Amino acid sequence: MRDFILNFAPYIIFTCLGFLSGSILFCKLIPLVFFGKDICSLSDDKNPGAANVFMSCGPVIGMICLILEICKGFVPVFVSLRYTDVRSLLFAPIIAAPVIGHAVAPFNGFRGGKSIAVSFGVMLGMLPVTRCVLILAAIYIITSTLVRVGPHRKRSIVTYALFAAGSAPLLIRRGLASVAVGVIILSLTVIYKHSLRFCTAEVIEKENREKAAVNKDKPAQ
């Protein structure tokens, strides 16, 4: 019994800590507490995310919230590497927990966010083991500039689908199947949040306005 606890307790502890860390919606709490602004009610997509903080509270507060959202994914994963075996399949939930915590948000009436910033934080926390965060960043840059997948919701879905499909085989080849499973769960969570909750009438209307603006700026053929 003692060996069981010693072997499995660290994975359970860091999974729970990661989930709780992800559940803290800094992008909603900080504007609400210090500025009396509910960014969910002020935005079209009702998302407690950094982009809406930038728009409602300015770049300084937006940057602070963005850093905190990244840190809540980075810290539990980075610290867990010292106390757990990254090659154990039990490590996969540690990777996914902060992202799922943010997406579920039990302290916000189970109305969570899109989980993009926290997912970057998680992958940054894995930097001593893998540089997959560079793959995620590169795909986002390509789909935002060279290919220009739009609107943002579709871009995120495509980005995380490509990220999971591209990084998982590389991780498995390196003997990091546990990280590959965690990356897949992480990516599916982000894809789910973008494809379900944010396909609202308000979001679709906003996307149509974005498309119209882009088409207006295109030179006539």
C-alpha positions, 0 to 999 in steps of 0.5 A: 500500500505504501509503495502504491501511494509513493508511486502514484500520489505525485501524479494524482497531486499534480493532476489535481493541482494543474486542474485547480490552477487552470480553473482560476480565470485571471482574465475574468477576475482581474478586470472584475476586481480592479476595474469592475469590468466583466469582460464576458458580458462586454465581449461578443464571444463571452470568452474569459480570455486575454484578447478580450482583456486587451480590448476592454482594459488596455495593453498593460492589464491585458499583458498581465492577464496573458502572462498569468494565464500562461503561468497557470499552465507552465508552473504545475507542469514544469514543477511536476517534471522534478517529481514524476516520470515523464515517460509514464502514461500517468504523466498525460493527465498532468499535461491535460489538467490545466487546459481542461481546468480552464475549459471547464472552469468549475469556479465560474459556473462551468463556463470556461475559456478557449484554453489557448494561452494556458495550453501554450503555458503547458507546452512551455513547461515541457521545454526541458523535455520537448520543444513541441511548443515551437511547432505549435507557435510555428503553425499558428504563425503560418495559419495567421500569415502565410495561409491566413485561415480565418476567422480566428475560431477556424484558425485555432481548430486547424492549428491544434488539429495540425499540432496534434497530428504533427507532434504526436508521431514525433513524440512517440518516436522519441519514446514519449508516448505519455506526452503524445497522449497529453498533447492529443487530449490538450488539442482536442479540448481546445478544438472542442471549445472552439467548435461548440461553445463559441459557435454562437449567433454573436460569434458568427455575426462577428466573424461575418463582419471580419470577413466583410472587412477583409474582403473590403480591403482586398484590391479589385481584380 
